[in-house]
Amino acid sequence: MRHLGLSMIGLAAIAAAMMAPLLAHADPYKWCAVYGSRDVQATNCGFVTYQQCLATISGIGGYCTPNQFYTGPQGSKRARKRH
């Protein structure tokens, strides 16, 4: 029984270590469309540009809002120098 408990703890630690890189990536979608009725709203945060979001809600109603989980591109953090 003791070995089973240790094995489960080990498997949980391995699973957590494997998931960490997946959770650390930036969300590439900057805009969310919110649409639906007053009581039930649906959110789709799958838009790179504001125009894509507006095109989606066009004709069905709703509004576009910035994605609260968007962290920007995963580029270099160094400042660019002008020459």
ZIZINOR-V436867 format. One record per helix or strand of 2 or more residues. SS is the DSSP state (~ for helix, > for strand). FROM is the first residue (numbers start at 1). TO is the last residue. If there is no record, write none. Layout:
# ZIZINOR-V436867
ss,from,to
SS,FROM,TO
SS,FROM,TO
This chain:
# ZIZINOR-V436867
ss,from,to
~,2,23
>,31,36
>,41,47
~,50,57
>,63,66
